[in-house]
């Protein structure tokens, strides 16, 4: 996995320690989720507003929760920063989908899952080594869930500033380009410092992908830029999102 060019700005990371945390498990595989039931229909979340993301037209491969930072650099005082990418650790939540089988959770718990992860688990970014920002792969224990969430991969921006999703150590890989963004609903978790939830997105294959063709970013929590206080200022804003990969 090539991380050259992935921007890591850590000035805001202290905010992530403001809430109680649950440490990640050792990734030994204990408590693996059960297989989903046959015939399950997975329905992509909707904002409930007048705009929506286009319906997927390919088979669903994975639903994952990403937890990390949205990175920004400031060019104008008083304005929001300019996005320069993101870093996130990805955990598989497909088997939690309501009605999908014995490991499924309620719709209420599902809809608040990204907020729960943002506010109750440790931010998974290595603040001591910006050249290797991710911790060792490990499953994620979240209070109230029936089993740890399996580690599945990483999200980052590559040397060409291309949004990249690497699953199973690049066995599945999406090099993506943005097709559409819509605002998160007003009910979305605004983040640890009430900065606002980042947009919902639809991205498709840019070329060079393996086994994946598109991804939707939905149920976002936090991650928006704060107003800049100085030109050249950088921000790393903690966020979570649910990514539906096809």
C-alpha positions in Angstrom: 0.0 0.0 0.0 1.5 3.3 -1.1 0.9 6.2 1.2 3.2 8.8 -0.4 1.4 12.1 -0.8 -1.2 11.2 1.9 -1.5 14.4 3.9 -1.5 14.0 7.7 -2.2 17.2 9.7 -2.5 16.4 13.4 -3.2 19.8 15.0 -6.8 18.8 16.0 -6.2 15.3 17.1 -6.4 16.1 20.8 -10.1 16.6 20.4 -10.5 12.9 19.8 -9.5 12.1 23.4 -12.3 14.1 24.9 -14.7 11.2 25.1 -14.4 7.8 26.9 -12.7 5.2 24.7 -12.7 1.5 24.2 -9.4 0.0 23.0 -9.2 -2.1 19.9 -9.0 -5.9 20.3 -5.9 -7.8 19.2 -7.4 -8.9 15.9 -7.1 -12.6 16.7 -10.4 -13.3 15.0 -12.3 -14.2 18.2 -15.9 -13.3 17.9 -16.1 -13.3 14.1 -19.5 -12.1 12.8 -21.9 -14.7 11.5 -22.7 -15.0 7.8 -25.6 -12.9 6.5 -28.9 -14.6 5.8 -29.8 -15.5 2.3 -32.1 -13.1 0.3 -31.3 -9.9 2.2 -32.0 -6.7 0.4 -29.4 -4.0 1.3 -30.9 -0.5 1.0 -28.5 2.4 0.7 -29.3 5.1 3.3 -31.0 8.2 2.1 -30.8 11.7 3.4 -34.5 12.0 3.3 -34.1 15.4 1.5 -34.9 16.6 -2.0 -31.6 15.4 -3.3 -30.2 11.9 -3.3 -27.3 9.8 -4.5 -28.0 7.7 -7.6 -29.0 4.1 -6.9 -26.2 1.6 -7.1 -26.3 -0.6 -10.2 -23.6 -3.2 -9.2 -23.5 -6.0 -6.5 -22.7 -4.9 -3.0 -19.3 -6.2 -1.8 -18.9 -4.6 1.6 -20.3 -2.1 4.1 -17.6 -0.6 6.2 -17.2 2.1 8.9 -14.3 4.4 8.3 -12.8 6.3 11.3 -10.0 8.8 10.9 -9.4 12.4 9.9 -10.4 14.8 7.1 -7.4 17.1 6.3 -7.5 20.7 5.2 -5.2 23.6 4.5 -6.2 27.2 4.8 -5.9 29.7 2.0 -8.3 32.5 3.3 -8.8 33.8 6.8 -12.3 33.3 8.0 -13.2 30.8 5.3 -13.3 27.0 5.6 -10.1 25.1 4.8 -9.5 23.5 1.4 -9.7 19.7 1.5 -6.4 17.9 0.9 -7.6 14.3 1.5 -8.4 12.0 4.3 -7.1 9.0 6.3 -9.2 6.3 7.8 -9.1 2.8 9.1 -11.9 0.6 7.8 -13.9 -2.1 9.6 -16.5 -4.4 8.1 -20.0 -3.9 9.4 -21.9 -5.8 6.6 -23.2 -8.6 9.0 -24.6 -5.9 11.3 -27.1 -4.7 8.7 -30.6 -4.8 10.2 -32.4 -8.0 9.3 -29.4 -9.6 7.6 -28.9 -12.5 10.0 -28.1 -13.6 13.6 -25.5 -10.8 14.1 -27.7 -8.0 12.9 -28.4 -4.9 15.0 -31.5 -2.7 15.2 -32.1 0.0 12.7 -31.7 2.6 15.5 -28.3 1.2 16.5 -27.3 1.0 12.8 -28.2 4.6 12.0 -26.2 5.9 15.0 -23.2 3.5 14.4 -20.9 6.1 12.9 -21.6 8.6 15.7 -21.0 5.8 18.3 -17.6 4.9 16.8 -16.6 8.6 16.6 -17.5 9.4 20.2 -16.5 6.2 22.0 -13.4 4.7 20.3 -9.9 5.8 20.0 -8.9 7.8 16.9 -6.9 5.2 14.9 -4.1 7.5 13.6 -0.5 7.3 14.7 0.4 10.8 15.7 4.1 10.1 16.2 5.0 9.0 12.7 3.3 10.8 9.8 5.0 8.6 7.3 3.2 5.6 8.8 0.0 6.9 10.2 -2.0 3.8 10.7 -1.7 1.4 13.7 -1.2 -2.3 13.3 -4.4 -4.0 11.9 -6.8 -4.9 14.6 -10.5 -5.5 15.1 -12.5 -2.8 16.8 -14.5 -3.3 20.0 -17.5 -1.0 20.2 -19.7 -1.0 23.3 -23.1 -2.4 22.7 -22.3 -4.4 19.6 -22.4 -8.2 19.7 -18.8 -8.8 18.5 -15.7 -6.8 17.5 -15.8 -5.2 14.0 -13.3 -7.0 11.7 -10.5 -4.9 10.3 -10.7 -4.8 6.6 -8.4 -2.1 5.3 -7.6 1.6 4.9 -8.8 4.7 3.1 -6.2 7.3 2.0 -5.3 9.7 -0.8 -2.3 8.4 -2.9 0.6 10.3 -4.4 -1.7 11.6 -7.2 -4.3 12.8 -4.6 -6.6 10.0 -5.7 -9.1 8.7 -3.1 -8.0 5.1 -2.5 -9.7 2.2 -0.7 -7.4 -0.7 0.0 -9.1 -3.8 1.4 -7.3 -7.1 2.4 -3.9 -5.6 1.7 -4.8 -4.5 -1.9 -6.6 -7.7 -2.8 -9.5 -5.4 -3.4 -8.6 -1.9 -4.4 -10.7 1.2 -5.5 -9.0 4.2 -7.1 -11.8 6.6 -7.2 -13.1 9.9 -8.6 -15.9 12.0 -7.2 -19.1 11.9 -9.2 -21.6 13.6 -6.8 -21.8 15.1 -3.4 -24.8 16.1 -1.4 -25.1 17.7 2.1 -25.4 15.5 5.1 -28.9 15.7 6.7 -29.4 18.2 9.5 -29.7 15.4 12.0 -26.2 14.1 11.3 -23.7 14.2 14.2 -21.8 17.5 13.8 -18.6 16.1 15.3 -16.5 16.4 18.4 -16.3 20.1 18.2 -19.7 20.7 16.4 -17.8 21.5 13.2 -20.4 19.8 11.0 -20.7 16.5 9.2 -19.0 16.1 5.8 -21.0 15.6 2.7 -22.4 12.3 1.5 -20.5 11.2 -1.7 -20.7 8.9 -4.7 -17.4 8.0 -6.2 -16.6 5.6 -9.1 -13.6 3.8 -10.6 -10.9 6.2 -12.0 -8.8 3.3 -13.4 -6.5 0.8 -11.8 -9.0 -0.7 -9.4 -9.2 -4.3 -8.4 -12.6 -6.0 -7.7 -14.4 -2.7 -6.9 -16.0 -0.1 -9.1 -17.8 2.4 -6.9 -18.3 3.6 -3.3 -20.9 5.6 -1.5 -20.0 7.7 1.6 -23.1 8.0 3.8 -24.1 8.4 7.5 -21.2 10.8 8.0 -20.3 12.2 11.5 -18.0 15.2 11.9 -15.1 16.0 9.7 -15.9 19.5 8.3 -13.4 22.3 8.4 -13.5 25.1 10.9 -13.1 28.7 9.9 -9.4 29.4 9.2 -7.6 31.8 11.5 -4.4 32.1 9.4 -3.3 31.4 5.9 -1.2 28.2 5.8 -3.0 26.8 8.8 -3.7 23.0 8.6 -6.5 21.1 10.2 -7.1 17.4 10.8 -10.7 16.9 11.8 -11.8 13.6 13.3 -14.7 11.9 11.4 -16.5 8.7 10.8 -18.5 7.6 7.8 -20.2 4.5 6.4 -18.8 3.4 3.1 -20.9 1.1 0.8 -18.5 -0.6 -1.7 -19.6 -2.2 -4.9 
